[in-house]
């Protein structure tokens, strides 16, 4: 259980932060950038939810919860030591990736295949979904970079990859099931 009785601790004043295992690293460490970008994505998603209703809002709420799971996963190094821990670290699991895939498939079934790239925009929710997509891609790039240096849960990386696809398809759904997508016209302003 998380208890936050005091918000500022002054322990980061020298440019370091604590990871989930208690170790301390520089605030500019790649691991911190990875879970920090996931946190940024969660905040951007919170803005997107201001334009969502019903089932879409419920799906976005589930994703926000998953993003906290992913942040916990990324901030706790030593995945190979999870079995030895009294309290194993929270990790993204395959079922979370599979849920995204099923939701993508269900949304995509409603859409006409694209014959052009689309521009981010259209409805407010669609524009926010595209913003979420780009931040998810950045979080994925940083997590992949981290994986070249340290062990990273591969399901977390897969989750970010599927999530950016989820946001793309959801952006099309938010544009009247793709009917109001704004199509790219190559060289239109030459």
Order of alpha helices (4+ residues) and beta strands (2+ residues): beta-beta-alpha-alpha-alpha-beta-alpha-alpha-beta
